[in-house]
Amino acid sequence: MIYIVFFGGVCGSFAQNDSLQNHYFKSYNDKITASLYYLDTSNNFQIGFTSDNQKKYIDLIPNRKEQLGVSLSYKFIDMSFGYSPRFFDVNKDNSDSKLFSFNTRFYYKKWMQSFTFINQKGFYASEENFEVAFPRMRTTKIGGTTSYIFNDQFSYKTLVNQNEWQTKSSGSFIPNFSFYYTNLNLNNEPNSSNGDIYVLSLAPSYFYNFVISNRFLIGAGIAFGAGINSIDGDVSALYELDLNLKLAYNKDSFFAFASLNNLNFVQKESPSNRLNDNISTIKLSLGYRFDPPNKVQEVYEKINQKIKIE
């Protein structure tokens, strides 16, 4: 037994040293990563209620808006800004509708913090065989997710901002804590009232980057958890389901990818009144990496000296 333990320990230490020497991903942290993207995103809601002892559901769906946007990342910060141009046919049909979204991420060692802001105007309610338009209805969502990446050999940035590139297949367990606030403003629509919604959830997840070749990879992830939902002070339990899929191509200076993300907050059946929340995103992106201007480097170094980001 002593020999087996000793032999196993020696082999384990060599295996650990080998793994530390392996380069599982390549960092472009010293570069500015810029990209242009096409985005089809929406924040849908499903209202459940009881009428005549029967459970009924109404889907609140925003008028579709397609976006073009720009994304920038450097060192520990990653941000994107999108808008809806009129030359898309689907946007012309919804001239009174509006969609504005802003996303950013911050990284510190193994921690990642995301922030999301979505403001959209123009909805329609759908139930079985009929639809009703709510052109003045507006929703505003503010929130984000705090994540911790356990595996040092897994590159989460490969999935979200292309500031790194996974060179050997690897995955990681990643717990996520999410908080979102949503305001539904019906803007004096008939028989309507405004609502404030708070969501808190804890969702364990697993992500994996499968490297096909030096230039191509497939990234995927799934999260499932639970939390609480408060609608105007009425608190109930909910479930969270998050699905992610990405196909990416990469060179040192140029990259391209297509990604699909779907985030669902689903309440339990027990509440007589409930509201399910879904955020879905399809993204196509082309990007380029380049050396930062001297002024940008100087500003970063000053900030880093004060708060010791790296």
C-alpha positions as CSV (number, residue, x, y, z in Angstrom):
1,M,0.0,0.0,0.0
2,I,2.8,2.4,0.8
3,Y,4.4,1.6,-2.5
4,I,1.2,2.2,-4.4
5,V,0.5,5.5,-2.6
6,F,4.1,6.7,-3.2
7,F,4.1,5.6,-6.9
8,G,0.7,7.2,-7.4
9,G,1.8,10.4,-5.8
10,V,4.9,10.6,-8.0
11,C,3.0,9.9,-11.2
12,G,0.4,12.5,-10.1
13,S,3.0,15.1,-9.5
14,F,4.5,14.5,-13.0
15,A,1.1,14.6,-14.6
16,Q,0.4,17.9,-12.8
17,N,3.7,19.4,-14.0
18,D,2.9,18.2,-17.6
19,S,-0.5,19.8,-17.5
20,L,1.0,23.1,-16.2
21,Q,3.5,23.1,-19.0
22,N,0.8,22.5,-21.7
23,H,-0.6,25.6,-23.4
24,Y,-4.4,25.1,-23.5
25,F,-5.2,28.5,-24.9
26,K,-3.6,31.5,-26.4
27,S,-4.1,35.0,-25.0
28,Y,-4.5,38.2,-27.0
29,N,-4.6,40.2,-23.8
30,D,-2.0,42.7,-25.1
31,K,-4.1,43.4,-28.2
32,I,-7.3,45.4,-28.7
33,T,-10.0,43.1,-30.1
34,A,-12.5,44.9,-32.2
35,S,-15.5,43.4,-34.0
36,L,-18.6,44.3,-36.0
37,Y,-21.6,42.1,-35.4
38,Y,-25.2,41.3,-36.5
39,L,-27.5,40.6,-33.6
40,D,-31.0,39.3,-33.4
41,T,-32.1,39.5,-29.7
42,S,-35.3,39.9,-27.8
43,N,-36.6,39.7,-24.2
44,N,-39.9,37.8,-24.3
45,F,-42.3,37.2,-21.4
46,Q,-45.0,34.7,-20.7
47,I,-47.8,35.6,-18.3
48,G,-49.7,32.7,-16.6
49,F,-52.9,33.2,-14.8
50,T,-56.0,31.3,-13.6
51,S,-59.4,32.0,-15.2
52,D,-62.5,30.0,-14.6
53,N,-60.4,27.4,-12.8
54,Q,-58.3,27.0,-15.9
55,K,-54.6,27.8,-16.3
56,K,-54.1,30.2,-19.2
57,Y,-51.0,31.8,-20.8
58,I,-50.3,34.9,-22.8
59,D,-47.0,35.5,-24.6
60,L,-45.7,39.0,-24.6
61,I,-43.4,39.2,-27.7
62,P,-41.5,42.4,-28.7
63,N,-41.7,43.5,-32.3
64,R,-38.7,42.0,-33.9
65,K,-35.7,44.3,-34.3
66,E,-32.4,43.3,-35.9
67,Q,-29.2,45.1,-34.8
68,L,-25.8,46.0,-36.0
69,G,-23.1,46.8,-33.4
70,V,-19.5,47.1,-32.4
71,S,-17.6,45.3,-29.7
72,L,-14.3,46.3,-28.1
73,S,-12.2,44.4,-25.5
74,Y,-8.8,45.1,-24.0
75,K,-7.2,43.5,-20.9
76,F,-9.9,43.1,-18.2
77,I,-12.8,45.0,-19.9
78,D,-15.2,43.9,-22.7
79,M,-18.1,46.0,-24.0
80,S,-20.5,46.2,-26.9
81,F,-23.1,48.6,-28.2
82,G,-25.8,47.8,-30.7
83,Y,-28.5,49.8,-32.7
84,S,-31.3,48.9,-35.1
85,P,-30.7,50.4,-38.6
86,R,-33.8,51.2,-40.8
87,F,-32.4,49.4,-43.9
88,F,-33.3,46.0,-42.4
89,D,-36.7,45.1,-43.8
90,V,-38.0,43.8,-40.5
91,N,-37.1,47.1,-38.8
92,K,-39.0,49.1,-41.5
93,D,-42.2,47.3,-40.6
94,N,-41.8,48.2,-36.9
95,S,-40.9,51.9,-37.3
96,D,-42.4,52.9,-33.9
97,S,-40.6,50.1,-32.1
98,K,-37.3,50.6,-30.4
99,L,-34.5,48.3,-29.1
100,F,-31.4,49.4,-27.3
101,S,-28.9,47.0,-25.7
102,F,-25.6,47.4,-23.9
103,N,-23.4,44.6,-22.6
104,T,-20.1,44.7,-20.8
105,R,-17.9,42.2,-18.9
106,F,-15.1,42.6,-16.4
107,Y,-12.5,39.9,-15.5
108,Y,-10.4,39.5,-12.4
109,K,-8.3,36.3,-12.2
110,K,-10.9,33.5,-12.2
111,W,-13.9,35.8,-11.7
112,M,-16.1,37.2,-14.4
113,Q,-18.8,39.9,-14.0
114,S,-21.3,40.7,-16.8
115,F,-23.7,43.6,-17.0
116,T,-26.7,43.8,-19.3
117,F,-29.1,46.6,-20.2
118,I,-32.0,46.1,-22.6
119,N,-34.7,48.7,-23.4
120,Q,-37.4,47.8,-25.9
121,K,-40.6,49.3,-27.0
122,G,-43.5,47.8,-29.0
123,F,-45.0,44.4,-28.1
124,Y,-47.9,42.2,-29.1
125,A,-49.7,39.7,-26.9
126,S,-50.4,36.3,-28.4
127,E,-52.8,33.6,-27.0
128,E,-53.8,30.6,-29.2
129,N,-55.8,32.1,-32.1
130,F,-55.5,35.8,-31.6
131,E,-53.0,38.6,-31.2
132,V,-53.3,42.1,-29.7
133,A,-50.8,44.9,-30.4
134,F,-49.3,47.0,-27.6
135,P,-47.2,49.6,-29.6
136,R,-46.5,51.8,-26.5
137,M,-45.5,49.0,-24.1
138,R,-41.9,49.3,-23.0
139,T,-39.7,47.1,-20.9
140,T,-36.4,47.9,-19.3
141,K,-34.0,45.2,-18.0
142,I,-30.9,45.8,-15.9
143,G,-28.8,43.1,-14.3
144,G,-25.9,40.7,-14.7
145,T,-24.1,37.5,-13.7
146,T,-21.2,36.8,-11.4
147,S,-19.2,33.7,-12.4
148,Y,-16.2,31.7,-11.2
149,I,-14.2,29.6,-13.6
150,F,-12.6,26.6,-11.8
151,N,-10.4,25.1,-14.5
152,D,-7.3,27.2,-15.4
153,Q,-7.0,25.3,-18.7
154,F,-10.4,26.4,-19.9
155,S,-10.7,29.7,-21.7
156,Y,-14.1,31.4,-21.0
157,K,-13.0,34.4,-23.0
158,T,-12.9,32.2,-26.2
159,L,-16.7,31.9,-25.9
160,V,-17.6,35.4,-25.1
161,N,-15.2,37.9,-26.6
162,Q,-12.4,36.2,-28.7
163,N,-9.7,37.8,-26.5
164,E,-8.3,34.3,-26.1
165,W,-8.3,31.2,-28.3
166,Q,-8.6,27.7,-26.9
167,T,-5.8,25.5,-28.5
168,K,-6.5,22.2,-26.7
169,S,-10.0,21.0,-25.9
170,S,-11.0,21.7,-22.3
171,G,-14.0,22.4,-20.1
172,S,-14.9,23.8,-16.7
173,F,-17.5,23.8,-14.0
174,I,-18.7,27.4,-13.6
175,P,-21.2,28.5,-10.9
176,N,-23.2,31.6,-11.8
177,F,-25.1,34.0,-9.6
178,S,-27.6,36.2,-11.5
179,F,-29.6,39.3,-10.5
180,Y,-32.0,41.1,-12.9
181,Y,-34.5,43.9,-12.4
182,T,-37.2,44.4,-15.1
183,N,-39.8,47.1,-15.3
184,L,-42.9,46.6,-17.5
185,N,-44.4,49.8,-18.5
186,L,-47.7,49.5,-20.4
187,N,-47.9,53.3,-21.0
188,N,-51.6,53.7,-20.2
189,E,-52.7,50.8,-22.4
190,P,-56.3,49.9,-21.6
191,N,-56.9,47.5,-18.7
192,S,-53.2,47.4,-17.9
193,S,-50.8,48.1,-15.0
194,N,-47.1,48.5,-14.6
195,G,-44.9,45.9,-12.9
196,D,-41.5,45.6,-11.2
197,I,-39.8,42.2,-11.4
198,Y,-36.8,41.0,-9.5
199,V,-35.0,37.8,-10.2
200,L,-32.2,36.2,-8.2
201,S,-30.8,32.8,-9.1
202,L,-27.9,30.4,-8.6
203,A,-27.1,28.2,-11.5
204,P,-24.2,25.6,-11.7
205,S,-23.0,25.3,-15.3
206,Y,-20.6,23.4,-17.4
207,F,-18.8,24.8,-20.5
208,Y,-16.6,23.0,-23.0
209,N,-14.5,24.1,-25.9
210,F,-14.0,21.4,-28.5
211,V,-11.0,22.2,-30.7
212,I,-11.5,20.9,-34.2
213,S,-8.3,22.2,-35.7
214,N,-5.9,25.1,-35.2
215,R,-8.4,27.4,-36.8
216,F,-11.9,26.0,-35.8
217,L,-13.6,25.1,-32.6
218,I,-17.1,24.5,-31.2
219,G,-18.0,25.9,-27.8
220,A,-21.0,24.8,-25.8
221,G,-22.4,25.2,-22.4
222,I,-25.5,24.5,-20.2
223,A,-26.6,25.9,-16.9
224,F,-29.5,24.8,-14.7
225,G,-30.4,26.3,-11.4
226,A,-33.0,27.8,-9.2
227,G,-33.9,31.1,-7.4
228,I,-36.6,33.4,-6.4
229,N,-38.8,35.8,-8.4
230,S,-40.6,38.8,-7.0
231,I,-43.4,40.5,-9.0
232,D,-44.6,43.6,-7.2
233,G,-43.8,42.0,-3.8
234,D,-45.3,38.6,-4.6
235,V,-42.4,36.2,-4.1
236,S,-42.2,32.7,-5.6
237,A,-39.6,30.1,-6.7
238,L,-38.3,29.8,-10.2
239,Y,-35.9,27.7,-12.3
240,E,-33.1,28.9,-14.6
241,L,-32.0,27.2,-17.8
242,D,-29.2,28.6,-19.9
243,L,-28.0,27.2,-23.3
244,N,-25.0,28.3,-25.3
245,L,-23.5,27.3,-28.6
246,K,-20.7,28.8,-30.7
247,L,-18.8,28.0,-33.9
248,A,-15.7,30.0,-34.3
249,Y,-12.8,30.6,-36.7
250,N,-9.5,32.2,-35.6
251,K,-6.2,33.7,-36.8
252,D,-4.0,35.9,-34.8
253,S,-5.3,39.1,-36.5
254,F,-8.7,38.0,-37.9
255,F,-11.6,36.0,-36.4
256,A,-15.2,35.2,-37.1
257,F,-17.9,33.3,-35.2
258,A,-21.6,32.5,-35.0
259,S,-23.2,32.0,-31.6
260,L,-26.6,31.2,-30.1
261,N,-27.6,31.9,-26.5
262,N,-30.9,31.3,-24.7
263,L,-31.5,32.3,-21.1
264,N,-34.8,31.2,-19.5
265,F,-36.3,32.0,-16.1
266,V,-39.3,29.8,-15.5
267,Q,-41.6,30.0,-12.5
268,K,-43.1,26.9,-10.8
269,E,-46.7,26.0,-11.6
270,S,-48.0,26.8,-8.1
271,P,-48.4,30.6,-8.3
272,S,-51.8,31.6,-9.5
273,N,-50.1,34.4,-11.4
274,R,-46.7,34.0,-12.8
275,L,-44.3,35.5,-15.4
276,N,-41.7,33.6,-17.3
277,D,-38.7,35.5,-18.7
278,N,-36.7,34.6,-21.8
279,I,-33.7,36.3,-23.4
280,S,-32.6,34.8,-26.7
281,T,-29.7,36.0,-28.9
282,I,-28.3,35.1,-32.3
283,K,-25.0,36.7,-33.1
284,L,-22.7,36.8,-36.2
285,S,-19.4,38.6,-35.8
286,L,-16.3,39.5,-37.8
287,G,-13.3,40.9,-35.9
288,Y,-9.7,42.2,-36.0
289,R,-6.9,42.4,-33.4
290,F,-4.3,45.2,-33.3
291,D,-1.8,46.8,-31.0
292,P,-3.2,49.4,-28.7
293,P,-2.2,53.0,-29.1
294,N,0.4,54.3,-26.7
295,K,-2.1,56.5,-24.9
296,V,-4.4,53.6,-24.2
297,Q,-1.5,51.6,-22.7
298,E,-0.4,54.6,-20.5
299,V,-4.0,55.0,-19.1
300,Y,-4.2,51.3,-18.4
301,E,-0.9,51.2,-16.6
302,K,-1.9,54.1,-14.4
303,I,-5.2,52.4,-13.5
304,N,-3.4,49.1,-12.9
305,Q,-0.8,50.7,-10.6
306,K,-3.6,52.1,-8.4
307,I,-6.0,49.1,-8.2
308,K,-3.7,46.2,-9.1
309,I,-5.9,44.5,-11.6
310,E,-3.1,42.3,-12.8
